[in-house]
Amino acid sequence: MAIVRTFNTIEDVGGIEDTYAAPTPQRTNEFTPSNPSVVNTVNVAIAPPAPTTVDLNTTIEYAQAIAADSVADFGVQETPVVVTLLETLDDAGDLAEYLIRPVPAFWFGNIEIIMNGLSDAQRTVITNLDIGSQVSVTKSFPSPSTPSTVTQIMALEGISHDITPDRHIVTLYTNPARIYTYFILDTDELDDDAKALA
Amino acid sequence: MSVAIPNCGTYTVELDYGATTNAFLLDDPVAGVLDQSVYLLEGSTDFQDVTAFVKQVSISRGRQNRFRDATGQPSTAVIQIEDSDYRFSLVNESSPYWNSGKGRLGFELNSNVRISRNGTYLFTGIITQYSQVIENPNRSVVTINCSDELFALNNFKTPALTAVAQRSDERITAVFDEAGLFTRPGQRDLEQGEANLGTAPIDESTSVLEYLQRVNNSEQGRIFIKADGTFAFDRRLIGELQDLDAVLSDAGGTAIPYSSFQIVNN
């Protein structure tokens, strides 16, 4: 899906706060949209210079990334102009493209594991997981569901533990990852986007 | 004494009695005297194993959804204690945890907390709230709310620094160095950032935590405290070659089984 990047300016009416990339009660200065399912227009600004007695209203420069196909499918789903500490508009454009989510995503999340039912080795693996760990989750579905097996590779964004005198339940909050695992000769298939050579 | 949970492992909940009881206090007539060896800068840790009294522990770290939830929010733990002999009571002067020097319980705001399984930490942080409920005739339940060290970063102002063009991880290093935070070896685990930050002035009126969040607004990675107390900064997710840390499946074999999951459609 093609993403178009443009550079724009707006007049800074926020004053010194924008120079610091600071949130205000009126403008939280966060990318989080009201509906995060699809984000097809992202606006990333770089901090403007501080206002002076000569120039009270400085200009905010920002990069805008637009996924036109997604706009056609879902309408404009846009973030506010968020002032960042980035150095250049090219940096802002890179971030804007990174934050584009052209289509809704689904993933295996909130995975609950009962430690009591695991082997010692498995319990050790779960204990050692931390935020940023990479896990794969496989689910088999009964016929006639297709495909019969789905595997997702994900990054751990959160983890919770509920521990009582007789049980320990771990919940893994996983999110889609952008990682590759090692390609194994004679096992993995070519053209698999999730596999890479070292 | 650590407690074994059947078919789970051995768990340990520790509260630090030392740091709040022998910390040097400027201008204090007793704890603020120079050239003595009892009261030390930051105090010395003296972790007490209280596991045998713990009824329940809940730990919540990180975030659930990176598209919706901000990173850099302190992780939390809640420890519930069945206090049958009032040793954790806020009014029991004969408690083994009573700090006679200060005339109050030794476990208090900012006391260190560690929770581990088989020696591996699940949570490391500080006490943020300590409350006791008494039901007649004599049942006492103590609830200890904890946060990790990110919470404490709210109490530090961003130091005076002249911003130079540098990567996000380098900016975090500069702020921590200037503020004297996470200065011990191994206390920081910073990935090389993707974001190039400019020379926008650093806002000294904000807390360190808020400034870190502004830095991460430019990076869109992760800021968190690891389970062992290390400060961690992850860059934004780029295509990377990485081994899997765990394989979960409902197919049996050596894969780790799960009891349930949700297909998040977001």
Chai-1 contact restraints between the chains, C-beta under 6 A:
chainA,res_idxA,chainB,res_idxB,connection_type,confidence,min_distance_angstrom,max_distance_angstrom,comment,restraint_id
A,Y20,B,D203,contact,1.0,0.0,6.0,A-B,restraint_1
A,A21,B,R214,contact,1.0,0.0,6.0,A-B,restraint_2
A,P36,B,F67,contact,1.0,0.0,6.0,A-B,restraint_3
A,P36,B,R68,contact,1.0,0.0,6.0,A-B,restraint_4
A,S37,B,N266,contact,1.0,0.0,6.0,A-B,restraint_5
A,A47,B,A200,contact,1.0,0.0,6.0,A-B,restraint_6
A,T84,B,N217,contact,1.0,0.0,6.0,A-B,restraint_7
A,T84,B,S218,contact,1.0,0.0,6.0,A-B,restraint_8
A,L85,B,L197,contact,1.0,0.0,6.0,A-B,restraint_9
A,L85,B,A200,contact,1.0,0.0,6.0,A-B,restraint_10
A,L85,B,S218,contact,1.0,0.0,6.0,A-B,restraint_11
A,L86,B,S218,contact,1.0,0.0,6.0,A-B,restraint_12
A,E87,B,A165,contact,1.0,0.0,6.0,A-B,restraint_13
A,E87,B,N196,contact,1.0,0.0,6.0,A-B,restraint_14
A,E87,B,L197,contact,1.0,0.0,6.0,A-B,restraint_15
A,E87,B,G198,contact,1.0,0.0,6.0,A-B,restraint_16
A,D91,B,N196,contact,1.0,0.0,6.0,A-B,restraint_17
A,F106,B,I263,contact,1.0,0.0,6.0,A-B,restraint_18
A,F106,B,N265,contact,1.0,0.0,6.0,A-B,restraint_19
A,W107,B,V264,contact,1.0,0.0,6.0,A-B,restraint_20
A,F108,B,F261,contact,1.0,0.0,6.0,A-B,restraint_21
A,G109,B,Q262,contact,1.0,0.0,6.0,A-B,restraint_22
A,G109,B,V264,contact,1.0,0.0,6.0,A-B,restraint_23
A,N110,B,Q262,contact,1.0,0.0,6.0,A-B,restraint_24
A,I111,B,Y258,contact,1.0,0.0,6.0,A-B,restraint_25
A,I111,B,F261,contact,1.0,0.0,6.0,A-B,restraint_26
A,E112,B,S259,contact,1.0,0.0,6.0,A-B,restraint_27
A,E112,B,S260,contact,1.0,0.0,6.0,A-B,restraint_28
A,I113,B,Y258,contact,1.0,0.0,6.0,A-B,restraint_29
A,I114,B,S259,contact,1.0,0.0,6.0,A-B,restraint_30
A,M115,B,C8,contact,1.0,0.0,6.0,A-B,restraint_31
A,N116,B,N7,contact,1.0,0.0,6.0,A-B,restraint_32
A,N116,B,C8,contact,1.0,0.0,6.0,A-B,restraint_33
A,Q122,B,I256,contact,1.0,0.0,6.0,A-B,restraint_34
A,V125,B,A246,contact,1.0,0.0,6.0,A-B,restraint_35
A,T127,B,R117,contact,1.0,0.0,6.0,A-B,restraint_36
A,T127,B,T120,contact,1.0,0.0,6.0,A-B,restraint_37
A,L129,B,D245,contact,1.0,0.0,6.0,A-B,restraint_38
A,L129,B,A246,contact,1.0,0.0,6.0,A-B,restraint_39
A,D130,B,K226,contact,1.0,0.0,6.0,A-B,restraint_40
A,D130,B,A227,contact,1.0,0.0,6.0,A-B,restraint_41
A,I131,B,G62,contact,1.0,0.0,6.0,A-B,restraint_42
A,I131,B,F224,contact,1.0,0.0,6.0,A-B,restraint_43
A,G132,B,D234,contact,1.0,0.0,6.0,A-B,restraint_44
A,S133,B,D245,contact,1.0,0.0,6.0,A-B,restraint_45
A,Q134,B,Q242,contact,1.0,0.0,6.0,A-B,restraint_46
A,Q134,B,L244,contact,1.0,0.0,6.0,A-B,restraint_47
A,Q134,B,D245,contact,1.0,0.0,6.0,A-B,restraint_48
A,V135,B,A246,contact,1.0,0.0,6.0,A-B,restraint_49
A,S136,B,L244,contact,1.0,0.0,6.0,A-B,restraint_50
A,S136,B,V247,contact,1.0,0.0,6.0,A-B,restraint_51
A,V137,B,L248,contact,1.0,0.0,6.0,A-B,restraint_52
A,T138,B,S249,contact,1.0,0.0,6.0,A-B,restraint_53
A,K139,B,D250,contact,1.0,0.0,6.0,A-B,restraint_54
A,S140,B,D250,contact,1.0,0.0,6.0,A-B,restraint_55
A,S140,B,A251,contact,1.0,0.0,6.0,A-B,restraint_56
A,E157,B,G62,contact,1.0,0.0,6.0,A-B,restraint_57
A,E157,B,R63,contact,1.0,0.0,6.0,A-B,restraint_58
A,E157,B,R66,contact,1.0,0.0,6.0,A-B,restraint_59
A,G158,B,G62,contact,1.0,0.0,6.0,A-B,restraint_60
A,G158,B,R63,contact,1.0,0.0,6.0,A-B,restraint_61
A,G158,B,Q64,contact,1.0,0.0,6.0,A-B,restraint_62
A,I159,B,R61,contact,1.0,0.0,6.0,A-B,restraint_63
A,S160,B,S60,contact,1.0,0.0,6.0,A-B,restraint_64
A,H161,B,I59,contact,1.0,0.0,6.0,A-B,restraint_65
A,H161,B,L122,contact,1.0,0.0,6.0,A-B,restraint_66
A,D162,B,S58,contact,1.0,0.0,6.0,A-B,restraint_67
A,I163,B,V57,contact,1.0,0.0,6.0,A-B,restraint_68
A,T164,B,Q56,contact,1.0,0.0,6.0,A-B,restraint_69
A,H168,B,C8,contact,1.0,0.0,6.0,A-B,restraint_70
A,Y173,B,Q64,contact,1.0,0.0,6.0,A-B,restraint_71
A,N175,B,R66,contact,1.0,0.0,6.0,A-B,restraint_72
A,R178,B,L237,contact,1.0,0.0,6.0,A-B,restraint_73
A,R178,B,G239,contact,1.0,0.0,6.0,A-B,restraint_74
A,I179,B,E240,contact,1.0,0.0,6.0,A-B,restraint_75
A,I179,B,Q242,contact,1.0,0.0,6.0,A-B,restraint_76
A,Y180,B,L241,contact,1.0,0.0,6.0,A-B,restraint_77
A,A196,B,L241,contact,1.0,0.0,6.0,A-B,restraint_78
